[in-house]
Amino acid sequence: MVGRAPSNRGGQLAAEFIAARFAGAGLKPAGDNSSYFQPVTIVEAKVDPTATLTISGGTGAPASLKYSTDFVAFSGLEQADVNADAEVIFVGYGINAPEQKWNDYAGVDAKGKIVLMMVNDPPAPAKEPTLFGGPALTYYGRWTYKYEEAARQGAAGAILIHTTESASYPWQVVQTAWTGTQYSLPVEPGQPTLPLKMWVTDDMAKALLARAGKDLAQLRTAAAARGFKAVPLGIQAAARLHQTVARKQSPNVVGVLPGARDDQAVVYTAHYDHFGIRDPKPGEPADADRIYNGAVDNASGVAGIVAIASAFSRASRPPARSIYFVATTAEESGLLGAEYFVRHPPLPVGSIAADINVDSLNVLGMTRDLVLLGAERSSLGPMAKTILDRQHRSLGIDTAPGAGYFFRSDHFPFAKVGVPAVSISEPNEFIGKDPGFARKQHDDYRARKYHQPIDEYDASWDLSGAIADLKALAQLGWAVAAAPAMPAYHPQEQFAQPRAKK
């Protein structure tokens, strides 16, 4: 399938293959025009390195920042030239969280301004150890949220201050990720849009604030306390960028097993896309394997939901609620296929009981635990625990909550709109293996195989753990479909709010 990149020949072949598998599993087409396909339009944009950011006002002559070295910039607008020239306001962490009694935009009008802010969450003080999740990263700490909230506030642009500690990766990662092609969905009518999205290095942020007569360390301390007030800086930022923009299409593949009632549903998701074919490396053989096979990530997950669909179609009775199976496109490009499905669902999102996401199966053998990201956030957790108890297994925990893995796969667009969602993750306790086996294998996969051509099918895989996990996920989905009440997020959860409003 030559890598299954969105919109390329391999991606289309893979979509057609999956549609055939869905049909063979007994699913009815649930895409557009009575087909299995839900076309997703994807905007591809690449910023020209001639982009400029100039700071004026305060003390000293205007300062011109160097693209890639000092800052990166991209846009939420689908146009070739994007410009902004506006006052800069420091808004702390850039968070508006009513349930946390926290609003960094209180008392300030950000419309038409450029907001400067920090990434990550405010630190939890001793008297509030669970503020913003304590040691766990919340969505408020993610760079994606910062830009979304700035757009809702009507800002002309937003600048994130990078530190390796707060971002969890060095500046080189920002340079690599944000100077290449960016992917997004087209802006929909009424959708808040941020014209300019930028990052600056910590050293450059310190210099910019110094010319405004401010100390970044002092502002960071002040912003960590509830009640912080945004600070107008008395400086002006002028940003100019040129980008090449194109639209392409790639389909989600959608099938449904109709339930006794079809006005509510459970959804299984797994992304089928990957990266296509990498460019040749200098000096490598002409026949070198450059195809990003994506066998574990995530052909395995797609195989998993097909297996669940096949099992369900053989049941002696239909599920109580309908069950949708969605093989999503463009997950690796920013969860775009799942985001599109949530924006254009086959039934109202308030009628979707849950999403169960399968992103990479365990191919290393049987485990005592099954880790489901997000299980602790909703009533799906106790349901999963009951099922695992019958398997004499446990509901495992996310061992790296600060990494924010909950926000990085296709279940998350569902969570954002209030649909209880879980996603399979790496297990920790392999039966018959030493305690360090799991960490060693996971580290090796990330170091050598993750997002590399070497992520290939291996006949030596031990699929016993994957089979046990899929049985548990199948029983969970069937139980959710049969439950008298819809699952729900715990009241204190951020994601409880959207569903409560529906």
Disulfide bonds with the S-S distance in Angstrom:
none
